């Protein structure tokens, strides 16, 4: 049976991931993997339980981002064919797009 705490760690890392910078995203996934390994190391759960929880959480977080729409990528906010000026696209000024700043959530 998949482990709920591993699912929760993976859901949080997946849903929040697009809204944060890459170093913080990596740290968040390392923390999620630490939860997984701690449960196995403590002998509380079998490895397949925590791996199943990790994958179910990742899938649930991905479906949440798909259903509710995660933030758009900086590369997608170029205004091509949308009929709107750049400053109206997700609140991104042109300078922020040039610096490759991650989207704000």
C-alpha positions as CSV (number, residue, x, y, z in Angstrom):
1,X,0.0,0.0,0.0
2,X,1.5,3.4,-1.0
3,X,2.7,5.5,1.9
4,X,0.8,8.8,2.5
5,X,3.7,10.8,3.8
6,X,5.7,10.0,0.7
7,X,2.7,10.9,-1.5
8,X,2.4,14.2,0.3
9,X,6.1,15.1,0.0
10,X,6.0,14.3,-3.7
11,X,2.7,16.2,-4.3
12,X,4.1,19.3,-2.6
13,X,7.4,19.1,-4.6
14,X,5.5,18.6,-7.9
15,X,2.8,21.3,-7.4
16,X,5.2,23.9,-6.0
17,X,8.0,23.1,-8.3
18,X,7.1,25.3,-11.2
19,X,6.8,28.3,-8.9
20,X,10.3,28.2,-7.4
21,X,13.8,28.5,-8.6
22,X,15.8,25.4,-9.6
23,X,18.1,25.2,-6.5
24,X,15.0,25.4,-4.2
25,X,13.3,22.8,-6.4
26,X,16.2,20.4,-6.1
27,X,16.4,20.9,-2.4
28,X,12.6,20.2,-2.1
29,X,13.0,16.9,-4.1
30,X,16.0,16.0,-1.9
31,X,13.8,16.5,1.1
32,X,11.1,14.4,-0.4
33,X,13.6,11.6,-1.1
34,X,14.9,12.0,2.5
35,X,11.4,11.3,3.7
36,X,11.2,8.2,1.6
37,X,14.6,6.9,2.7
38,X,14.0,7.7,6.4
39,X,10.8,5.5,6.4
40,X,12.7,2.6,4.9
41,X,15.7,3.1,7.1
42,X,13.6,3.2,10.2
43,X,12.0,-0.1,9.2
44,X,8.5,1.3,9.2
45,X,7.7,0.5,5.6
46,X,8.9,-1.7,2.8
47,X,10.8,0.0,-0.1
48,X,8.0,-0.7,-2.6
49,X,5.5,1.1,-0.3
50,X,7.5,4.3,-0.3
51,X,8.4,4.1,-4.0
52,X,4.7,3.6,-4.8
53,X,3.8,6.6,-2.6
54,X,6.4,8.7,-4.3
55,X,5.1,7.8,-7.7
56,X,1.5,8.3,-6.8
57,X,2.3,11.7,-5.3
58,X,4.2,12.7,-8.4
59,X,1.3,11.6,-10.6
60,X,-1.2,13.4,-8.4
61,X,0.8,16.6,-8.4
62,X,1.3,16.4,-12.2
63,X,-2.5,15.9,-12.6
64,X,-3.1,18.9,-10.3
65,X,-0.8,21.1,-12.4
66,X,-2.5,19.8,-15.5
67,X,-6.1,20.3,-14.3
68,X,-5.6,23.7,-12.6
69,X,-2.9,25.0,-14.9
70,X,0.5,25.6,-13.5
71,X,2.3,28.9,-14.2
72,X,3.2,29.4,-17.9
73,X,6.8,29.1,-18.8
74,X,8.8,32.3,-19.4
75,X,9.5,31.0,-23.0
76,X,5.8,30.7,-23.7
77,X,5.0,34.3,-22.7
78,X,6.3,36.0,-25.8
79,X,2.9,37.4,-26.9
80,X,3.1,35.8,-30.4
81,X,-0.3,35.7,-31.9
82,X,-2.1,36.5,-28.6
83,X,-2.9,40.1,-29.5
84,X,-1.8,41.4,-26.1
85,X,1.3,43.4,-25.3
86,X,4.1,41.7,-23.4
87,X,3.4,43.5,-20.1
88,X,-0.1,41.9,-19.9
89,X,1.2,38.4,-20.2
90,X,1.3,36.9,-16.7
91,X,2.6,40.1,-15.3
92,X,6.0,39.6,-17.0
93,X,7.9,42.6,-18.3
94,X,10.2,42.1,-21.2
95,X,13.3,42.5,-19.0
96,X,12.2,39.7,-16.7
97,X,11.8,37.4,-19.8
98,X,15.3,38.3,-21.0
99,X,16.8,37.4,-17.6
100,X,15.0,34.0,-17.5
101,X,13.3,34.7,-14.2
102,X,11.0,31.9,-13.0
103,X,7.3,32.5,-13.0
104,X,5.7,34.0,-9.9
105,X,2.9,32.2,-8.3
